Amino acid sequence: MNKETSAPFTPTATGKPLVGIVMGSTSDWPVMEAAARLLDEFGIATERRALSAHRTPDAALEWGRGAGARGLMVIIAAAGGAAHLAGVMAAVTPLPVLGVPMESVSLKGLDSLLSMVQMPGGIPVATFAIGKPGALNAALFAVAILAQGDERIRQALDAYRAAQTRKVLAAQLP
Protein backbone atom coordinates (compact mmCIF):
# COMPACT_ATOMS: atom_id res chain seq x y z
CA MET A 1 0.00 0.00 0.00
CA ASN A 2 1.19 3.48 -0.77
CA LYS A 3 1.30 5.40 2.51
CA GLU A 4 0.30 8.74 1.00
CA THR A 5 -2.82 7.54 -0.78
CA SER A 6 -3.50 4.18 0.89
CA ALA A 7 -3.79 2.78 -2.60
CA PRO A 8 -3.10 -0.94 -3.09
CA PHE A 9 -0.85 -0.31 -6.08
CA THR A 10 2.62 1.11 -6.40
CA PRO A 11 3.62 1.10 -10.06
CA THR A 12 6.08 3.66 -11.25
CA ALA A 13 5.45 5.47 -14.48
CA THR A 14 6.99 3.73 -17.43
CA GLY A 15 6.55 3.93 -21.16
CA LYS A 16 5.48 6.74 -23.40
CA PRO A 17 4.10 9.85 -21.66
CA LEU A 18 0.30 10.09 -21.84
CA VAL A 19 -0.17 13.26 -19.79
CA GLY A 20 1.58 16.56 -20.35
CA ILE A 21 2.11 18.76 -17.32
CA VAL A 22 2.92 22.30 -18.32
CA MET A 23 3.29 25.27 -16.02
CA GLY A 24 3.94 28.95 -16.54
CA SER A 25 6.99 29.02 -14.28
CA THR A 26 9.34 26.67 -12.47
CA SER A 27 8.02 28.24 -9.26
CA ASP A 28 4.79 26.28 -9.92
CA TRP A 29 6.61 22.94 -9.67
CA PRO A 30 6.21 22.41 -5.90
CA VAL A 31 2.43 22.39 -6.43
CA MET A 32 2.41 20.50 -9.71
CA GLU A 33 4.82 17.89 -8.39
CA ALA A 34 1.86 16.53 -6.41
CA ALA A 35 0.03 15.84 -9.70
CA ALA A 36 3.14 14.27 -11.23
CA ARG A 37 3.65 11.99 -8.22
CA LEU A 38 0.03 10.86 -8.23
CA LEU A 39 0.21 10.05 -11.94
CA ASP A 40 3.46 8.16 -11.28
CA GLU A 41 1.61 6.08 -8.67
CA PHE A 42 -0.89 5.07 -11.34
CA GLY A 43 1.96 4.12 -13.66
CA ILE A 44 1.14 6.95 -16.04
CA ALA A 45 4.20 8.57 -17.55
CA THR A 46 4.22 12.35 -17.89
CA GLU A 47 5.96 14.96 -19.97
CA ARG A 48 6.78 18.04 -17.85
CA ARG A 49 7.60 21.53 -19.07
CA ALA A 50 7.76 25.09 -17.81
CA LEU A 51 6.53 27.35 -20.63
CA SER A 52 4.96 30.76 -20.41
CA ALA A 53 2.14 31.97 -22.63
CA HIS A 54 3.66 35.44 -22.23
CA ARG A 55 7.43 34.97 -21.93
CA THR A 56 7.87 31.99 -24.29
CA PRO A 57 4.82 32.13 -26.57
CA ASP A 58 6.41 30.45 -29.59
CA ALA A 59 7.73 27.53 -27.53
CA ALA A 60 4.39 27.17 -25.71
CA LEU A 61 2.49 27.10 -29.01
CA GLU A 62 4.89 24.57 -30.51
CA TRP A 63 4.64 22.31 -27.45
CA GLY A 64 0.84 22.46 -27.40
CA ARG A 65 0.44 21.91 -31.13
CA GLY A 66 2.70 18.86 -31.06
CA ALA A 67 1.25 17.26 -27.92
CA GLY A 68 -1.01 14.78 -29.69
CA ALA A 69 1.67 13.76 -32.18
CA ARG A 70 3.97 12.98 -29.24
CA GLY A 71 1.33 10.62 -27.84
CA LEU A 72 -0.09 12.80 -25.10
CA MET A 73 -3.78 12.26 -24.42
CA VAL A 74 -4.40 14.91 -21.74
CA ILE A 75 -2.73 18.20 -20.79
CA ILE A 76 -2.66 19.60 -17.27
CA ALA A 77 -1.81 23.30 -17.50
CA ALA A 78 -0.98 25.38 -14.44
CA ALA A 79 -0.56 29.13 -14.35
CA GLY A 80 -0.93 32.07 -12.02
CA GLY A 81 -1.94 35.68 -12.40
CA ALA A 82 -3.29 36.23 -15.91
CA ALA A 83 -3.29 32.41 -16.28
CA HIS A 84 -3.51 32.22 -20.06
CA LEU A 85 -1.43 29.06 -20.47
CA ALA A 86 -4.37 26.65 -20.19
CA GLY A 87 -6.36 28.68 -22.71
CA VAL A 88 -3.45 28.81 -25.12
CA MET A 89 -3.09 25.03 -24.88
CA ALA A 90 -6.82 24.54 -25.46
CA ALA A 91 -6.67 26.85 -28.47
CA VAL A 92 -3.96 24.85 -30.24
CA THR A 93 -4.87 21.21 -29.48
CA PRO A 94 -8.06 19.15 -29.43
CA LEU A 95 -6.76 17.25 -26.38
CA PRO A 96 -8.57 17.72 -23.05
CA VAL A 97 -6.93 20.58 -21.13
CA LEU A 98 -7.21 20.59 -17.35
CA GLY A 99 -6.41 23.96 -15.80
CA VAL A 100 -4.88 24.41 -12.37
CA PRO A 101 -4.87 27.99 -11.08
CA MET A 102 -1.79 28.83 -9.03
CA GLU A 103 -1.94 30.89 -5.88
CA SER A 104 -0.76 34.45 -6.51
CA VAL A 105 0.69 36.96 -4.09
CA SER A 106 -1.81 39.76 -4.52
CA LEU A 107 -5.12 37.93 -4.92
CA LYS A 108 -4.27 34.45 -3.52
CA GLY A 109 -5.12 32.75 -6.81
CA LEU A 110 -8.56 34.23 -7.34
CA ASP A 111 -7.17 36.12 -10.34
CA SER A 112 -5.80 32.87 -11.78
CA LEU A 113 -9.08 31.05 -11.20
CA LEU A 114 -11.18 33.77 -12.79
CA SER A 115 -8.88 33.95 -15.81
CA MET A 116 -9.25 30.22 -16.41
CA VAL A 117 -13.00 29.94 -15.96
CA GLN A 118 -13.72 32.76 -18.40
CA MET A 119 -12.78 30.81 -21.51
CA PRO A 120 -14.94 31.68 -24.50
CA GLY A 121 -17.45 29.12 -25.71
CA GLY A 122 -15.81 26.62 -28.04
CA ILE A 123 -12.41 26.55 -26.32
CA PRO A 124 -12.97 24.41 -23.21
CA VAL A 125 -10.65 24.28 -20.22
CA ALA A 126 -11.74 22.14 -17.30
CA THR A 127 -10.69 24.24 -14.32
CA PHE A 128 -9.89 22.90 -10.87
CA ALA A 129 -9.30 24.34 -7.41
CA ILE A 130 -6.48 26.75 -6.68
CA GLY A 131 -3.14 25.17 -5.81
CA LYS A 132 -2.32 21.66 -4.62
CA PRO A 133 -5.93 20.42 -4.25
CA GLY A 134 -6.51 21.44 -7.86
CA ALA A 135 -3.30 19.75 -9.00
CA LEU A 136 -4.31 16.49 -7.31
CA ASN A 137 -7.85 16.61 -8.69
CA ALA A 138 -6.57 17.44 -12.18
CA ALA A 139 -4.31 14.38 -12.00
CA LEU A 140 -7.22 12.20 -10.85
CA PHE A 141 -9.40 13.61 -13.63
CA ALA A 142 -6.66 12.77 -16.15
CA VAL A 143 -6.58 9.24 -14.72
CA ALA A 144 -10.37 8.99 -15.11
CA ILE A 145 -10.12 10.13 -18.74
CA LEU A 146 -7.40 7.59 -19.50
CA ALA A 147 -9.29 4.84 -17.62
CA GLN A 148 -12.01 4.97 -20.26
CA GLY A 149 -9.71 3.23 -22.72
CA ASP A 150 -7.38 1.26 -20.43
CA GLU A 151 -8.58 -1.53 -18.17
CA ARG A 152 -5.40 -1.48 -16.04
CA ILE A 153 -5.84 2.21 -15.29
CA ARG A 154 -9.56 1.73 -14.59
CA GLN A 155 -8.80 -1.03 -12.08
CA ALA A 156 -6.14 1.11 -10.42
CA LEU A 157 -8.57 4.03 -10.16
CA ASP A 158 -11.24 1.76 -8.69
CA ALA A 159 -8.70 0.51 -6.13
CA TYR A 160 -7.64 4.07 -5.29
CA ARG A 161 -11.23 5.16 -4.69
CA ALA A 162 -11.99 2.04 -2.63
CA ALA A 163 -8.92 2.76 -0.49
CA GLN A 164 -10.15 6.33 0.06
CA THR A 165 -13.53 4.98 1.14
CA ARG A 166 -11.94 2.49 3.58
CA LYS A 167 -9.77 5.25 5.06
CA VAL A 168 -12.77 7.51 5.71
CA LEU A 169 -14.88 4.69 7.14
CA ALA A 170 -12.03 3.58 9.41
CA ALA A 171 -11.44 7.07 10.81
CA GLN A 172 -12.29 7.52 14.44
CA LEU A 173 -13.07 10.80 16.09
CA PRO A 174 -11.75 11.63 19.57
Secondary structure, 3 states (H helix, E strand, C coil): CCCCCCCCCCCCCEEEEEEEEEECCHHHHHHHHHHHHHHHHCCEEEEEEECCCCCCHHHHHHHHHHCCCCCCCEEEEEECCCCCHHHHHHHHCCCCEEEEECCCCCCCCHHHHHHHHCCCCCCCCEECCCCHHHHHHHHHHHHHHHHCCCHHHHHHHHHHHHHHHHHHHHCCCC
